[in-house]
Amino acid sequence: MKTDRGSISPFGIGLASISVATALVVYLSGMMLIAQHRLQGDADLALLQAHQHSVAQLEYAEYSLVQSQLERYFQANNVPGLAFIDLEVDDFESRMRLCSNLSLPFSAMDLPTAISVCAESAVASFDPRDGQRIYS
């Protein structure tokens, strides 16, 4: 073994590569988690506000009122990259699924730079005719 003249540099390069890859995965996971939580918060607040606005005007939820309030909310709060909104409105219940495109900061490295992040939200109100909450 005294005559073995190997180098430790391949081990160091491999360890550095694994460290950079791990740091990149942790960074991207954190970005996606933050974006998903922000989108979920926006979805919950927007649907609650839109449903409440419609119920306050008509005593039940109407699709066109809820949709117009959602559009106003998303325009006023500059929610970035909304790609898909699926809205279902029943008399006393509203459901929404929306997706947003998250742009990653790696366009210079020629990697895919768009990831879709989605959120779902549901709101139910009381039926004023009999005072019972509609359960989903």
C-alpha positions as CSV (number, residue, x, y, z in Angstrom):
1,M,0.0,0.0,0.0
2,K,2.9,2.4,0.4
3,T,3.5,2.4,-3.3
4,D,-0.2,3.2,-4.2
5,R,-0.2,6.7,-5.6
6,G,-3.9,7.2,-6.3
7,S,-5.7,10.5,-6.1
8,I,-8.6,11.5,-3.9
9,S,-9.8,14.2,-6.4
10,P,-12.4,11.9,-8.1
11,F,-14.0,11.2,-4.7
12,G,-14.0,15.0,-4.0
13,I,-15.6,15.8,-7.4
14,G,-18.3,13.1,-6.8
15,L,-19.0,14.3,-3.3
16,A,-19.3,17.9,-4.6
17,S,-21.6,16.8,-7.4
18,I,-23.9,15.0,-5.0
19,S,-23.9,18.0,-2.6
20,V,-24.9,20.4,-5.4
21,A,-27.6,18.1,-6.6
22,T,-29.0,17.7,-3.1
23,A,-29.0,21.5,-2.6
24,L,-30.8,22.0,-5.9
25,V,-33.5,19.5,-5.0
26,V,-34.0,21.1,-1.6
27,Y,-34.2,24.6,-3.2
28,L,-36.7,23.5,-5.9
29,S,-38.8,21.6,-3.4
30,G,-38.9,24.7,-1.1
31,M,-39.9,27.0,-4.1
32,M,-42.7,24.6,-5.1
33,L,-44.0,24.2,-1.5
34,I,-44.1,28.0,-1.0
35,A,-45.8,28.5,-4.4
36,Q,-48.4,25.8,-3.6
37,H,-49.2,27.3,-0.2
38,R,-49.5,30.8,-1.7
39,L,-51.8,29.5,-4.4
40,Q,-53.9,27.5,-1.8
41,G,-54.3,30.7,0.3
42,D,-55.3,32.8,-2.7
43,A,-57.8,30.1,-3.7
44,D,-59.4,29.8,-0.3
45,L,-59.7,33.5,0.2
46,A,-60.9,34.3,-3.3
47,L,-63.6,31.6,-3.2
48,L,-64.8,32.5,0.2
49,Q,-65.0,36.2,-0.7
50,A,-66.8,35.4,-4.0
51,H,-69.3,33.0,-2.5
52,Q,-70.0,35.3,0.4
53,H,-70.6,38.2,-2.0
54,S,-73.1,36.2,-4.0
55,V,-74.9,34.9,-1.0
56,A,-75.2,38.4,0.5
57,Q,-76.8,39.7,-2.7
58,L,-79.1,36.7,-3.6
59,E,-79.2,34.5,-0.5
60,Y,-77.7,31.7,-2.6
61,A,-74.6,31.4,-4.8
62,E,-74.9,32.0,-8.5
63,Y,-72.2,31.0,-11.0
64,S,-71.9,34.3,-12.9
65,L,-71.5,36.4,-9.7
66,V,-69.0,34.0,-8.1
67,Q,-67.0,33.9,-11.4
68,S,-66.9,37.7,-11.8
69,Q,-65.8,38.1,-8.1
70,L,-63.0,35.5,-8.6
71,E,-61.8,37.4,-11.7
72,R,-61.7,40.7,-9.8
73,Y,-59.9,39.1,-6.9
74,F,-57.2,37.5,-9.1
75,Q,-56.7,40.7,-11.1
76,A,-56.5,42.9,-8.1
77,N,-54.0,40.6,-6.3
78,N,-51.8,39.9,-9.3
79,V,-51.9,36.1,-8.9
80,P,-49.1,35.0,-11.4
81,G,-49.6,32.5,-14.2
82,L,-53.1,31.2,-13.6
83,A,-53.5,28.4,-16.2
84,F,-56.6,26.6,-15.3
85,I,-59.7,27.4,-13.3
86,D,-62.5,24.9,-12.8
87,L,-65.5,26.3,-11.0
88,E,-68.6,24.5,-9.8
89,V,-71.4,26.5,-8.1
90,D,-74.4,24.9,-6.5
91,D,-77.1,26.9,-4.6
92,F,-75.2,26.9,-1.3
93,E,-71.9,25.4,-2.2
94,S,-69.0,26.5,-4.4
95,R,-65.9,24.4,-5.4
96,M,-62.9,25.5,-7.4
97,R,-59.7,23.9,-8.7
98,L,-57.1,26.1,-10.1
99,C,-53.5,25.7,-11.4
100,S,-50.7,28.1,-11.8
101,N,-47.5,27.8,-13.8
102,L,-44.4,28.3,-11.7
103,S,-41.4,29.5,-13.6
104,L,-38.1,28.2,-12.5
105,P,-34.9,30.3,-12.7
106,F,-33.0,27.8,-14.9
107,S,-33.7,29.0,-18.5
108,A,-30.0,29.7,-19.1
109,M,-29.2,26.0,-18.5
110,D,-31.8,24.8,-21.1
111,L,-33.8,22.9,-18.5
112,P,-37.6,22.8,-18.4
113,T,-38.6,26.0,-16.6
114,A,-42.4,25.6,-16.0
115,I,-44.0,23.5,-13.4
116,S,-47.7,23.4,-12.7
117,V,-48.9,23.9,-9.1
118,C,-52.5,23.2,-8.3
119,A,-54.9,23.9,-5.4
120,E,-58.5,23.0,-4.6
121,S,-61.0,25.0,-2.4
122,A,-64.6,24.5,-1.3
123,V,-67.0,26.7,0.5
124,A,-70.5,26.0,1.8
125,S,-73.0,28.3,3.4
126,F,-76.2,28.0,5.4
127,D,-79.5,27.4,3.7
128,P,-81.7,30.3,4.9
129,R,-84.9,28.3,4.2
130,D,-84.3,25.7,7.0
131,G,-81.1,27.0,8.7
132,Q,-79.1,23.8,8.0
133,R,-75.6,23.9,6.7
134,I,-75.0,22.0,3.4
135,Y,-72.3,19.4,4.0
136,S,-70.0,18.4,1.2
